[in-house]
Amino acid sequence: MNQNKPLTLNDITSTMHTWKSSYSGQDGGNCLVVGAEAASLHVGDSKAPTRRVITVTPSTWTNFVTSVNSDDFGR
């Protein structure tokens, strides 16, 4: 990846394995798409494939998912 150019969803879907929510439907809209590399995860919006993605470390992603799945989320 070119470190000088911000990554977009189009970049990550064309260069790495990605996952998206099973709730996104056949059209693929309205969901997050996650692409993984050894040292980072890239998260983008399926409705905006040319916008920048958010890049986080695997531990940051794990902490995020854990907090979202906790009973205290949203209270």
MMTF fields as JSON, N, C-alpha, C and O atoms, coordinates in Angstrom:
{
  "mmtfVersion": "1.0.0",
  "mmtfProducer": "UNKNOWN",
  "numBonds": 299,
  "numAtoms": 300,
  "numGroups": 75,
  "numChains": 1,
  "numModels": 1,
  "chainsPerModel": [1],
  "groupsPerChain": [75],
  "chainIdList": ["A"],
  "bondAtomList": [4, 2, 8, 6, 12, 10, 16, 14, 20, 18, 24, 22, 28, 26, 32, 30, 36, 34, 40, 38, 44, 42, 48, 46, 52, 50, 56, 54, 60, 58, 64, 62, 68, 66, 72, 70, 76, 74, 80, 78, 84, 82, 88, 86, 92, 90, 96, 94, 100, 98, 104, 102, 108, 106, 112, 110, 116, 114, 120, 118, 124, 122, 128, 126, 132, 130, 136, 134, 140, 138, 144, 142, 148, 146, 152, 150, 156, 154, 160, 158, 164, 162, 168, 166, 172, 170, 176, 174, 180, 178, 184, 182, 188, 186, 192, 190, 196, 194, 200, 198, 204, 202, 208, 206, 212, 210, 216, 214, 220, 218, 224, 222, 228, 226, 232, 230, 236, 234, 240, 238, 244, 242, 248, 246, 252, 250, 256, 254, 260, 258, 264, 262, 268, 266, 272, 270, 276, 274, 280, 278, 284, 282, 288, 286, 292, 290, 296, 294],
  "bondOrderList": [1, 1, 1, 1, 1, 1, 1, 1, 1, 1, 1, 1, 1, 1, 1, 1, 1, 1, 1, 1, 1, 1, 1, 1, 1, 1, 1, 1, 1, 1, 1, 1, 1, 1, 1, 1, 1, 1, 1, 1, 1, 1, 1, 1, 1, 1, 1, 1, 1, 1, 1, 1, 1, 1, 1, 1, 1, 1, 1, 1, 1, 1, 1, 1, 1, 1, 1, 1, 1, 1, 1, 1, 1, 1],
  "groupList": [{"groupName": "MET", "atomNameList": ["N", "CA", "C", "O"], "elementList": ["N", "C", "C", "O"], "formalChargeList": [0, 0, 0, 0], "bondAtomList": [1, 0, 2, 1, 3, 2], "bondOrderList": [1, 1, 2], "singleLetterCode": "M", "chemCompType": "L-PEPTIDE LINKING"}, {"groupName": "ASN", "atomNameList": ["N", "CA", "C", "O"], "elementList": ["N", "C", "C", "O"], "formalChargeList": [0, 0, 0, 0], "bondAtomList": [1, 0, 2, 1, 3, 2], "bondOrderList": [1, 1, 2], "singleLetterCode": "N", "chemCompType": "L-PEPTIDE LINKING"}, {"groupName": "GLN", "atomNameList": ["N", "CA", "C", "O"], "elementList": ["N", "C", "C", "O"], "formalChargeList": [0, 0, 0, 0], "bondAtomList": [1, 0, 2, 1, 3, 2], "bondOrderList": [1, 1, 2], "singleLetterCode": "Q", "chemCompType": "L-PEPTIDE LINKING"}, {"groupName": "LYS", "atomNameList": ["N", "CA", "C", "O"], "elementList": ["N", "C", "C", "O"], "formalChargeList": [0, 0, 0, 0], "bondAtomList": [1, 0, 2, 1, 3, 2], "bondOrderList": [1, 1, 2], "singleLetterCode": "K", "chemCompType": "L-PEPTIDE LINKING"}, {"groupName": "PRO", "atomNameList": ["N", "CA", "C", "O"], "elementList": ["N", "C", "C", "O"], "formalChargeList": [0, 0, 0, 0], "bondAtomList": [1, 0, 2, 1, 3, 2], "bondOrderList": [1, 1, 2], "singleLetterCode": "P", "chemCompType": "L-PEPTIDE LINKING"}, {"groupName": "LEU", "atomNameList": ["N", "CA", "C", "O"], "elementList": ["N", "C", "C", "O"], "formalChargeList": [0, 0, 0, 0], "bondAtomList": [1, 0, 2, 1, 3, 2], "bondOrderList": [1, 1, 2], "singleLetterCode": "L", "chemCompType": "L-PEPTIDE LINKING"}, {"groupName": "THR", "atomNameList": ["N", "CA", "C", "O"], "elementList": ["N", "C", "C", "O"], "formalChargeList": [0, 0, 0, 0], "bondAtomList": [1, 0, 2, 1, 3, 2], "bondOrderList": [1, 1, 2], "singleLetterCode": "T", "chemCompType": "L-PEPTIDE LINKING"}, {"groupName": "ASP", "atomNameList": ["N", "CA", "C", "O"], "elementList": ["N", "C", "C", "O"], "formalChargeList": [0, 0, 0, 0], "bondAtomList": [1, 0, 2, 1, 3, 2], "bondOrderList": [1, 1, 2], "singleLetterCode": "D", "chemCompType": "L-PEPTIDE LINKING"}, {"groupName": "ILE", "atomNameList": ["N", "CA", "C", "O"], "elementList": ["N", "C", "C", "O"], "formalChargeList": [0, 0, 0, 0], "bondAtomList": [1, 0, 2, 1, 3, 2], "bondOrderList": [1, 1, 2], "singleLetterCode": "I", "chemCompType": "L-PEPTIDE LINKING"}, {"groupName": "SER", "atomNameList": ["N", "CA", "C", "O"], "elementList": ["N", "C", "C", "O"], "formalChargeList": [0, 0, 0, 0], "bondAtomList": [1, 0, 2, 1, 3, 2], "bondOrderList": [1, 1, 2], "singleLetterCode": "S", "chemCompType": "L-PEPTIDE LINKING"}, {"groupName": "HIS", "atomNameList": ["N", "CA", "C", "O"], "elementList": ["N", "C", "C", "O"], "formalChargeList": [0, 0, 0, 0], "bondAtomList": [1, 0, 2, 1, 3, 2], "bondOrderList": [1, 1, 2], "singleLetterCode": "H", "chemCompType": "L-PEPTIDE LINKING"}, {"groupName": "TRP", "atomNameList": ["N", "CA", "C", "O"], "elementList": ["N", "C", "C", "O"], "formalChargeList": [0, 0, 0, 0], "bondAtomList": [1, 0, 2, 1, 3, 2], "bondOrderList": [1, 1, 2], "singleLetterCode": "W", "chemCompType": "L-PEPTIDE LINKING"}, {"groupName": "TYR", "atomNameList": ["N", "CA", "C", "O"], "elementList": ["N", "C", "C", "O"], "formalChargeList": [0, 0, 0, 0], "bondAtomList": [1, 0, 2, 1, 3, 2], "bondOrderList": [1, 1, 2], "singleLetterCode": "Y", "chemCompType": "L-PEPTIDE LINKING"}, {"groupName": "GLY", "atomNameList": ["N", "CA", "C", "O"], "elementList": ["N", "C", "C", "O"], "formalChargeList": [0, 0, 0, 0], "bondAtomList": [1, 0, 2, 1, 3, 2], "bondOrderList": [1, 1, 2], "singleLetterCode": "G", "chemCompType": "PEPTIDE LINKING"}, {"groupName": "CYS", "atomNameList": ["N", "CA", "C", "O"], "elementList": ["N", "C", "C", "O"], "formalChargeList": [0, 0, 0, 0], "bondAtomList": [1, 0, 2, 1, 3, 2], "bondOrderList": [1, 1, 2], "singleLetterCode": "C", "chemCompType": "L-PEPTIDE LINKING"}, {"groupName": "VAL", "atomNameList": ["N", "CA", "C", "O"], "elementList": ["N", "C", "C", "O"], "formalChargeList": [0, 0, 0, 0], "bondAtomList": [1, 0, 2, 1, 3, 2], "bondOrderList": [1, 1, 2], "singleLetterCode": "V", "chemCompType": "L-PEPTIDE LINKING"}, {"groupName": "ALA", "atomNameList": ["N", "CA", "C", "O"], "elementList": ["N", "C", "C", "O"], "formalChargeList": [0, 0, 0, 0], "bondAtomList": [1, 0, 2, 1, 3, 2], "bondOrderList": [1, 1, 2], "singleLetterCode": "A", "chemCompType": "L-PEPTIDE LINKING"}, {"groupName": "GLU", "atomNameList": ["N", "CA", "C", "O"], "elementList": ["N", "C", "C", "O"], "formalChargeList": [0, 0, 0, 0], "bondAtomList": [1, 0, 2, 1, 3, 2], "bondOrderList": [1, 1, 2], "singleLetterCode": "E", "chemCompType": "L-PEPTIDE LINKING"}, {"groupName": "ARG", "atomNameList": ["N", "CA", "C", "O"], "elementList": ["N", "C", "C", "O"], "formalChargeList": [0, 0, 0, 0], "bondAtomList": [1, 0, 2, 1, 3, 2], "bondOrderList": [1, 1, 2], "singleLetterCode": "R", "chemCompType": "L-PEPTIDE LINKING"}, {"groupName": "PHE", "atomNameList": ["N", "CA", "C", "O"], "elementList": ["N", "C", "C", "O"], "formalChargeList": [0, 0, 0, 0], "bondAtomList": [1, 0, 2, 1, 3, 2], "bondOrderList": [1, 1, 2], "singleLetterCode": "F", "chemCompType": "L-PEPTIDE LINKING"}],
  "groupTypeList": [0, 1, 2, 1, 3, 4, 5, 6, 5, 1, 7, 8, 6, 9, 6, 0, 10, 6, 11, 3, 9, 9, 12, 9, 13, 2, 7, 13, 13, 1, 14, 5, 15, 15, 13, 16, 17, 16, 16, 9, 5, 10, 15, 13, 7, 9, 3, 16, 4, 6, 18, 18, 15, 8, 6, 15, 6, 4, 9, 6, 11, 6, 1, 19, 15, 6, 9, 15, 1, 9, 7, 7, 19, 13, 18],
  "groupIdList": [1, 2, 3, 4, 5, 6, 7, 8, 9, 10, 11, 12, 13, 14, 15, 16, 17, 18, 19, 20, 21, 22, 23, 24, 25, 26, 27, 28, 29, 30, 31, 32, 33, 34, 35, 36, 37, 38, 39, 40, 41, 42, 43, 44, 45, 46, 47, 48, 49, 50, 51, 52, 53, 54, 55, 56, 57, 58, 59, 60, 61, 62, 63, 64, 65, 66, 67, 68, 69, 70, 71, 72, 73, 74, 75],
  "secStructList": [7, 7, 6, 6, 1, 7, 7, 5, 2, 2, 2, 2, 2, 2, 2, 1, 7, 3, 3, 3, 7, 4, 4, 4, 7, 6, 6, 7, 7, 1, 7, 3, 3, 3, 3, 3, 7, 1, 1, 7, 3, 3, 3, 3, 3, 6, 6, 7, 6, 6, 1, 5, 7, 3, 3, 3, 7, 2, 2, 2, 2, 2, 2, 2, 2, 2, 2, 2, 2, 1, 6, 6, 6, 6, 7],
  "xCoordList": [0.829, 0.0, 0.877, 1.948, 0.434, 1.117, 0.797, -0.333, 1.783, 1.574, 1.292, 0.811, 1.576, 1.337, -0.1, -0.561, -0.798, -2.172, -3.12, -2.93, -4.139, -5.098, -5.798, -6.163, -5.981, -6.684, -8.168, -8.744, -8.782, -10.234, -10.764, -9.997, -12.072, -12.691, -12.373, -12.139, -12.362, -11.993, -10.587, -10.344, -9.649, -8.293, -8.267, -7.627, -8.965, -8.863, -9.603, -9.163, -10.728, -11.448, -10.724, -10.948, -9.859, -9.143, -7.796, -7.201, -7.312, -5.978, -5.92, -4.864, -7.01, -6.97, -8.322, -9.341, -8.309, -9.552, -10.374, -9.843, -11.652, -12.521, -13.731, -14.098, -14.338, -15.558, -16.571, -16.22, -17.851, -18.919, -20.041, -20.107, -20.906, -21.996, -22.927, -23.206, -23.4, -24.387, -25.737, -26.614, -25.91, -27.146, -27.183, -28.183, -26.126, -26.043, -26.922, -27.187, -27.374, -28.25, -27.5, -26.274, -28.239, -27.654, -26.974, -25.986, -27.493, -26.94, -25.646, -24.909, -25.358, -24.125, -24.094, -23.046, -25.198, -25.219, -25.418, -25.751, -25.206, -25.475, -24.709, -25.285, -23.432, -22.665, -21.202, -20.718, -20.527, -19.085, -18.398, -18.881, -17.284, -16.453, -15.1, -14.528, -14.592, -13.323, -12.329, -12.623, -11.149, -10.048, -8.907, -8.632, -8.241, -7.192, -5.833, -5.7, -4.833, -3.434, -2.792, -3.449, -1.546, -0.886, -0.894, -1.143, -0.633, -0.489, -1.629, -1.585, -2.653, -3.725, -5.016, -5.024, -6.11, -7.43, -7.932, -7.713, -8.606, -9.104, -10.626, -11.153, -11.322, -12.775, -13.34, -12.976, -14.248, -14.848, -16.351, -16.91, -16.994, -18.444, -18.79, -18.299, -19.629, -19.961, -20.688, -20.658, -21.337, -22.043, -21.097, -21.487, -19.853, -18.905, -17.546, -16.573, -17.469, -16.245, -15.024, -13.902, -15.234, -14.082, -13.626, -12.652, -14.319, -13.909, -12.826, -12.664, -12.093, -11.029, -11.58, -12.719, -10.767, -11.12, -10.419, -9.464, -10.896, -10.265, -9.332, -9.731, -8.098, -7.127, -6.807, -6.469, -6.918, -6.655, -5.788, -5.66, -5.2, -4.428, -5.387, -6.535, -4.922, -5.782, -6.265, -7.411, -5.414, -5.846, -6.916, -7.839, -6.807, -7.841, -9.163, -10.213, -9.123, -10.344, -10.967, -12.182, -10.143, -10.641, -11.313, -12.391, -10.685, -11.282, -12.607, -13.556, -12.688, -13.929, -15.035, -16.136, -14.75, -15.758, -16.191, -17.375, -15.251, -15.586, -16.516, -17.481, -16.229, -17.081, -18.47, -19.46, -18.558, -19.855, -20.684, -21.903, -20.03, -20.735, -21.02, -21.703, -20.51, -20.72, -22.148, -22.819, -22.587, -23.942, -24.1, -25.223, -22.979, -23.049, -23.115, -23.31, -22.961, -22.947, -24.313, -25.341, -24.308, -25.539, -26.383, -27.504, -25.854, -26.628, -26.182, -26.72],
  "yCoordList": [-1.179, 0.0, 1.249, 1.262, 2.264, 3.548, 4.275, 4.717, 4.397, 5.002, 6.497, 7.079, 7.131, 8.567, 8.876, 10.002, 7.914, 8.115, 7.432, 6.259, 8.15, 7.508, 6.338, 6.428, 5.252, 4.088, 4.365, 5.068, 3.808, 3.858, 2.434, 1.472, 2.309, 0.984, 0.261, -0.948, 0.986, 0.368, -0.224, -1.292, 0.46, -0.051, -1.367, -2.329, -1.402, -2.606, -3.787, -4.928, -3.53, -4.658, -5.224, -6.376, -4.429, -4.926, -5.572, -6.26, -5.354, -5.846, -6.812, -7.396, -7.006, -7.907, -8.564, -8.125, -9.621, -10.307, -9.403, -8.832, -9.262, -8.403, -9.172, -10.216, -8.638, -9.19, -8.083, -6.916, -8.456, -7.493, -8.207, -9.436, -7.429, -7.971, -8.826, -8.502, -9.914, -10.755, -10.043, -10.482, -8.968, -8.191, -7.193, -6.496, -7.112, -6.08, -6.352, -5.432, -7.56, -7.878, -8.068, -7.967, -8.343, -8.626, -7.409, -7.551, -6.214, -5.004, -4.56, -3.751, -5.082, -4.757, -3.386, -2.969, -2.677, -1.338, -1.343, -2.365, -0.179, 0.034, -0.891, -1.428, -1.083, -1.922, -1.489, -0.757, -1.96, -1.776, -2.919, -4.052, -2.62, -3.635, -3.583, -2.509, -4.754, -4.823, -5.606, -6.711, -5.029, -5.692, -5.888, -5.005, -7.031, -7.335, -7.501, -8.107, -6.946, -7.17, -7.665, -7.685, -8.055, -8.61, -7.642, -8.064, -6.378, -5.424, -4.417, -3.526, -4.543, -3.548, -4.074, -5.009, -3.439, -3.686, -2.367, -1.307, -2.445, -1.254, -1.373, -2.388, -0.341, -0.37, 0.743, 1.91, 0.359, 1.334, 1.17, 0.172, 2.151, 2.198, 1.748, 2.319, 0.73, 0.183, 1.19, 1.064, 2.18, 3.195, 4.254, 5.054, 4.27, 5.315, 4.689, 4.915, 3.91, 3.16, 3.997, 3.49, 5.284, 6.12, 7.005, 7.746, 6.93, 7.697, 6.943, 5.733, 7.672, 7.072, 6.026, 6.126, 5.029, 4.029, 4.379, 5.156, 3.805, 3.936, 2.743, 1.608, 2.987, 1.928, 1.828, 2.823, 0.605, 0.362, -0.884, -1.692, -1.024, -2.229, -3.366, -3.117, -4.614, -5.732, -5.638, -5.984, -5.177, -5.079, -3.999, -4.175, -2.892, -1.857, -2.395, -2.139, -3.141, -3.74, -4.715, -4.708, -5.556, -6.52, -5.795, -6.196, -4.733, -3.957, -3.337, -3.32, -2.831, -2.251, -3.304, -3.077, -4.44, -5.497, -6.009, -6.268, -6.155, -6.597, -5.605, -6.005, -4.308, -3.311, -3.258, -3.069, -3.421, -3.429, -4.631, -4.53, -5.76, -6.978, -7.06, -7.983, -6.114, -6.159, -5.755, -5.064, -6.196, -5.862, -4.391, -3.887, -3.679, -2.28, -1.328, -0.128, -1.818, -0.94, -0.299, -0.976, 0.999, 1.712, 2.049, 2.54, 1.789, 2.103, 3.381, 3.802],
  "zCoordList": [0.0, 0.0, 0.0, 0.608, -0.662, -0.668, 0.642, 0.847, 1.522, 2.836, 2.753, 3.725, 1.624, 1.477, 1.078, 1.263, 0.544, 0.084, 1.075, 1.395, 1.567, 2.475, 1.785, 0.613, 2.513, 1.974, 1.867, 2.697, 0.836, 0.67, 0.718, 0.675, 0.806, 0.788, -0.521, -0.517, -1.637, -2.915, -2.851, -3.413, -2.166, -2.022, -1.256, -1.68, -0.126, 0.699, 0.091, 0.231, -0.588, -1.187, -2.4, -2.773, -3.018, -4.193, -3.833, -4.662, -2.594, -2.259, -1.089, -0.845, -0.352, 0.801, 1.019, 0.486, 1.813, 2.161, 3.058, 4.01, 2.775, 3.564, 4.074, 3.536, 5.116, 5.688, 5.791, 5.966, 5.68, 5.925, 6.651, 6.674, 7.235, 8.017, 7.165, 6.011, 7.749, 7.053, 6.961, 6.218, 7.695, 7.659, 6.507, 6.332, 5.727, 4.696, 3.482, 2.709, 3.293, 2.175, 0.86, 0.814, -0.194, -1.506, -2.121, -2.842, -1.843, -2.439, -1.778, -2.342, -0.583, 0.109, 0.747, 1.241, 0.754, 1.335, 2.835, 3.435, 3.428, 4.847, 5.779, 6.725, 5.529, 6.437, 6.484, 5.621, 7.507, 7.604, 6.883, 6.89, 6.272, 5.636, 6.334, 6.518, 6.722, 7.437, 6.601, 6.146, 6.4, 5.709, 6.691, 7.504, 6.627, 7.6, 6.941, 5.878, 7.604, 7.294, 8.59, 9.631, 8.543, 9.729, 10.914, 12.044, 10.687, 11.787, 11.892, 12.74, 11.04, 11.099, 10.496, 9.696, 10.912, 10.337, 9.779, 10.365, 8.639, 7.958, 7.887, 7.432, 8.335, 8.421, 7.552, 7.697, 6.633, 5.729, 5.634, 6.089, 5.045, 4.875, 3.457, 2.484, 3.344, 2.025, 1.14, -0.084, 1.734, 0.943, 0.399, -0.451, 0.881, 0.48, 0.148, 0.868, -0.927, -1.223, -1.585, -1.581, -1.901, -2.245, -1.08, -1.209, 0.044, 1.222, 1.986, 1.828, 2.812, 3.615, 4.57, 5.028, 4.865, 5.866, 7.178, 7.193, 8.265, 9.569, 9.727, 9.467, 10.15, 10.348, 11.833, 12.473, 12.382, 13.797, 13.959, 13.039, 15.138, 15.442, 15.789, 16.158, 15.673, 16.067, 17.523, 17.807, 18.444, 19.842, 20.02, 20.815, 19.296, 19.362, 18.838, 19.426, 17.732, 17.175, 18.164, 18.361, 18.79, 19.772, 20.933, 21.371, 21.433, 22.527, 22.104, 22.889, 20.885, 20.376, 20.317, 20.82, 19.712, 19.574, 20.944, 21.164, 21.857, 23.209, 23.895, 24.546, 23.751, 24.399, 23.762, 24.469, 22.453, 21.781, 22.217, 22.352, 22.436, 22.83, 24.324, 24.767, 25.108, 26.563, 26.905, 26.138, 28.055, 28.535, 28.846, 28.885, 29.073, 29.457, 28.273, 28.47, 27.061, 25.889, 25.695, 25.715, 25.509, 25.233, 26.447, 26.309, 27.638, 28.851, 29.454, 30.477]
}
